[in-house]
């Protein structure tokens, strides 16, 4: 799934950074992920590399789930120029079919003092976006919602 597909799934794009277009993502290798520590989630392998119109991002991990979850730790290497959280939430529960959505970025070790804001979305039927980050180290994500969601970590080297 590319960022464009995730954003198209909600019928539009909402950017939490200054990126205003969707991108095709190149995957540069495989990754090893640990299962999440809570919530109902699925971790999938990164998509295959693309050739036309690619951006030098590698996809570290992709998680999908429903409801709250604490996701596995991942590392951003010191040579990374940027890392993004590409996210979408949808399928909120009845009767309102709306919900809130948040992703908190938790730093570990040298990144424990992170000031990354993560994602905070008000009540709505669902939306998508990209959260841009520029620090390095070891992190994990905590998802808070009652809705279905997908979160993907992309690293720009």
Protein Blocks (a to p, Z undefined) as FASTA:
>chain_A
ZZklmmmmnopacdfblbfbdcddddebdddddddfedjddddddddddfehpafbdcfb
acddedjdddddddddfklgbdcdddddehiacfklpacdddddddehjllmpcbebjad
dddebdcdddddfbecddddddddfbdcdddddddZZ
